[in-house]
Amino acid sequence: MRISALVERTGVPLATVKYYLREGLLPPGISTGATQARYTEDHVRRLQVIKALTSAAGLPLQKVKVVLELIDNPGDDMYSALGRAVASLPPYRDDAADDFPRARALLEHVGQLYDPGYAATAQLEHALEAADEAGIGMTVERFEAYARQIRGIAEFELQRMEGSDLSPIEYAVLGTALYEPVILAMRRLAHQDIAAKRLGNTASTG
Amino acid sequence: MRISALVERTGVPLATVKYYLREGLLPPGISTGATQARYTEDHVRRLQVIKALTSAAGLPLQKVKVVLELIDNPGDDMYSALGRAVASLPPYRDDAADDFPRARALLEHVGQLYDPGYAATAQLEHALEAADEAGIGMTVERFEAYARQIRGIAEFELQRMEGSDLSPIEYAVLGTALYEPVILAMRRLAHQDIAAKRLGNTASTG
């Protein structure tokens, strides 16, 4: 297809497509003349991924590059490639710390991996600290309850990775980032549903 | 306590405390002289709540006011007060839409309340749309799996509301906002833990 069809299919503006080509985020098309090139479904897919990472997930282009390079060349150590790819997602923090006492105590308590070098460990520590400061500190009982349910979600997600058309890196990065807002909205809606049923509200239910 | 002790206890700068007093977010202290006032534990608590809402949860002051008014005066209809309080949390969207077809179909499928006027319904619709566009659209099977686990989390949270020292509004708002990053970090860590165990990685486990 021509570049104009690429624009139409993906909704990414022409100037942006050209910019991605110049920056090497999008591989060049197959040249069909001095000023024309032909693009494929792979280009459509790559543009969808870039669009999802930038607009829905909020990655800066520099981080998008890291993810695309890992999609193209995950290398031999898939575990490490997955870790680096997911660590490219926001939130970003500069952490000088190499120990995260709240996160460590709770993760060790439930027998989960404690990797201080993984971005989500710092993310958990800071979230626990903020809850503490707000006077709603995490309890062991609550953490256990969360860990059990969240593990159920994560197990499902990893099982479905195997049957997916997407590459593992693509699946992990897009699935992590794009399902986060889904899960948060679902939690708020579950609260509302349970509260409506308990408080005897008559709002319409499906 | 004096205002200086309030600053020390909460870490909120003096100028900010004075600003909250002028704006009515913080009730005045008990006057002990022409230029002095005495503050109580209630002031400490209120400042912790304001701090959590502004810095951890990212609310603008105008939304903080709405939440504080609901904490002070929830009125007779607790269900509606809880809904309005949680709807004061980000993300904020201007939605002209009054139907959310993706969210409706899935919520009705699992027998959950579908309230198009509730902010989280629009939030879910947009999150589902972004996943669709990224080529990882939600399936019914996945939604059912998520809904089951998330309901487990939400049930636990509502049970613990009853035994909490906090007012229902405070508990709902702080619990919704401050545990969201906890849950997201825990999901990323669960992925890592499961992947490490499957892919035979030797990283240290607790």
Boltz contact constraints between the chains, C-beta under 6 A:
constraints:
  - contact:
      token1: [A, 48]
      token2: [B, 135]
      max_distance: 6.0
  - contact:
      token1: [A, 52]
      token2: [B, 134]
      max_distance: 6.0
  - contact:
      token1: [A, 56]
      token2: [B, 130]
      max_distance: 6.0
  - contact:
      token1: [A, 79]
      token2: [B, 195]
      max_distance: 6.0
  - contact:
      token1: [A, 79]
      token2: [B, 199]
      max_distance: 6.0
  - contact:
      token1: [A, 79]
      token2: [B, 201]
      max_distance: 6.0
  - contact:
      token1: [A, 107]
      token2: [B, 206]
      max_distance: 6.0
  - contact:
      token1: [A, 108]
      token2: [B, 206]
      max_distance: 6.0
  - contact:
      token1: [A, 112]
      token2: [B, 193]
      max_distance: 6.0
  - contact:
      token1: [A, 113]
      token2: [B, 192]
      max_distance: 6.0
  - contact:
      token1: [A, 113]
      token2: [B, 193]
      max_distance: 6.0
  - contact:
      token1: [A, 113]
      token2: [B, 196]
      max_distance: 6.0
  - contact:
      token1: [A, 113]
      token2: [B, 203]
      max_distance: 6.0
  - contact:
      token1: [A, 113]
      token2: [B, 205]
      max_distance: 6.0
  - contact:
      token1: [A, 114]
      token2: [B, 206]
      max_distance: 6.0
  - contact:
      token1: [A, 115]
      token2: [B, 203]
      max_distance: 6.0
  - contact:
      token1: [A, 120]
      token2: [B, 185]
      max_distance: 6.0
  - contact:
      token1: [A, 120]
      token2: [B, 188]
      max_distance: 6.0
  - contact:
      token1: [A, 120]
      token2: [B, 189]
      max_distance: 6.0
  - contact:
      token1: [A, 123]
      token2: [B, 185]
      max_distance: 6.0
  - contact:
      token1: [A, 124]
      token2: [B, 185]
      max_distance: 6.0
  - contact:
      token1: [A, 127]
      token2: [B, 181]
      max_distance: 6.0
  - contact:
      token1: [A, 127]
      token2: [B, 182]
      max_distance: 6.0
  - contact:
      token1: [A, 127]
      token2: [B, 185]
      max_distance: 6.0
  - contact:
      token1: [A, 130]
      token2: [B, 56]
      max_distance: 6.0
  - contact:
      token1: [A, 130]
      token2: [B, 178]
      max_distance: 6.0
  - contact:
      token1: [A, 131]
      token2: [B, 178]
      max_distance: 6.0
  - contact:
      token1: [A, 134]
      token2: [B, 52]
      max_distance: 6.0
  - contact:
      token1: [A, 134]
      token2: [B, 174]
      max_distance: 6.0
  - contact:
      token1: [A, 134]
      token2: [B, 178]
      max_distance: 6.0
  - contact:
      token1: [A, 135]
      token2: [B, 48]
      max_distance: 6.0
  - contact:
      token1: [A, 136]
      token2: [B, 174]
      max_distance: 6.0
  - contact:
      token1: [A, 145]
      token2: [B, 156]
      max_distance: 6.0
  - contact:
      token1: [A, 146]
      token2: [B, 186]
      max_distance: 6.0
  - contact:
      token1: [A, 149]
      token2: [B, 149]
      max_distance: 6.0
  - contact:
      token1: [A, 149]
      token2: [B, 152]
      max_distance: 6.0
  - contact:
      token1: [A, 149]
      token2: [B, 153]
      max_distance: 6.0
  - contact:
      token1: [A, 150]
      token2: [B, 186]
      max_distance: 6.0
  - contact:
      token1: [A, 150]
      token2: [B, 187]
      max_distance: 6.0
  - contact:
      token1: [A, 150]
      token2: [B, 190]
      max_distance: 6.0
  - contact:
      token1: [A, 151]
      token2: [B, 190]
      max_distance: 6.0
  - contact:
      token1: [A, 152]
      token2: [B, 149]
      max_distance: 6.0
  - contact:
      token1: [A, 153]
      token2: [B, 149]
      max_distance: 6.0
  - contact:
      token1: [A, 154]
      token2: [B, 187]
      max_distance: 6.0
  - contact:
      token1: [A, 154]
      token2: [B, 190]
      max_distance: 6.0
  - contact:
      token1: [A, 154]
      token2: [B, 191]
      max_distance: 6.0
  - contact:
      token1: [A, 154]
      token2: [B, 194]
      max_distance: 6.0
  - contact:
      token1: [A, 156]
      token2: [B, 145]
      max_distance: 6.0
  - contact:
      token1: [A, 158]
      token2: [B, 194]
      max_distance: 6.0
  - contact:
      token1: [A, 174]
      token2: [B, 134]
      max_distance: 6.0
  - contact:
      token1: [A, 174]
      token2: [B, 136]
      max_distance: 6.0
  - contact:
      token1: [A, 178]
      token2: [B, 130]
      max_distance: 6.0
  - contact:
      token1: [A, 178]
      token2: [B, 131]
      max_distance: 6.0
  - contact:
      token1: [A, 178]
      token2: [B, 134]
      max_distance: 6.0
  - contact:
      token1: [A, 180]
      token2: [B, 184]
      max_distance: 6.0
  - contact:
      token1: [A, 181]
      token2: [B, 127]
      max_distance: 6.0
  - contact:
      token1: [A, 182]
      token2: [B, 127]
      max_distance: 6.0
  - contact:
      token1: [A, 184]
      token2: [B, 180]
      max_distance: 6.0
  - contact:
      token1: [A, 185]
      token2: [B, 120]
      max_distance: 6.0
  - contact:
      token1: [A, 185]
      token2: [B, 123]
      max_distance: 6.0
  - contact:
      token1: [A, 185]
      token2: [B, 124]
      max_distance: 6.0
  - contact:
      token1: [A, 185]
      token2: [B, 127]
      max_distance: 6.0
  - contact:
      token1: [A, 186]
      token2: [B, 146]
      max_distance: 6.0
  - contact:
      token1: [A, 186]
      token2: [B, 150]
      max_distance: 6.0
  - contact:
      token1: [A, 187]
      token2: [B, 150]
      max_distance: 6.0
  - contact:
      token1: [A, 187]
      token2: [B, 154]
      max_distance: 6.0
  - contact:
      token1: [A, 188]
      token2: [B, 120]
      max_distance: 6.0
  - contact:
      token1: [A, 189]
      token2: [B, 120]
      max_distance: 6.0
  - contact:
      token1: [A, 190]
      token2: [B, 150]
      max_distance: 6.0
  - contact:
      token1: [A, 190]
      token2: [B, 151]
      max_distance: 6.0
  - contact:
      token1: [A, 190]
      token2: [B, 154]
      max_distance: 6.0
  - contact:
      token1: [A, 191]
      token2: [B, 154]
      max_distance: 6.0
  - contact:
      token1: [A, 192]
      token2: [B, 113]
      max_distance: 6.0
  - contact:
      token1: [A, 193]
      token2: [B, 112]
      max_distance: 6.0
  - contact:
      token1: [A, 193]
      token2: [B, 113]
      max_distance: 6.0
  - contact:
      token1: [A, 194]
      token2: [B, 154]
      max_distance: 6.0
  - contact:
      token1: [A, 194]
      token2: [B, 158]
      max_distance: 6.0
  - contact:
      token1: [A, 195]
      token2: [B, 79]
      max_distance: 6.0
  - contact:
      token1: [A, 196]
      token2: [B, 113]
      max_distance: 6.0
  - contact:
      token1: [A, 199]
      token2: [B, 79]
      max_distance: 6.0
  - contact:
      token1: [A, 201]
      token2: [B, 79]
      max_distance: 6.0
  - contact:
      token1: [A, 203]
      token2: [B, 115]
      max_distance: 6.0
  - contact:
      token1: [A, 205]
      token2: [B, 113]
      max_distance: 6.0
  - contact:
      token1: [A, 206]
      token2: [B, 107]
      max_distance: 6.0
  - contact:
      token1: [A, 206]
      token2: [B, 108]
      max_distance: 6.0
  - contact:
      token1: [A, 206]
      token2: [B, 114]
      max_distance: 6.0
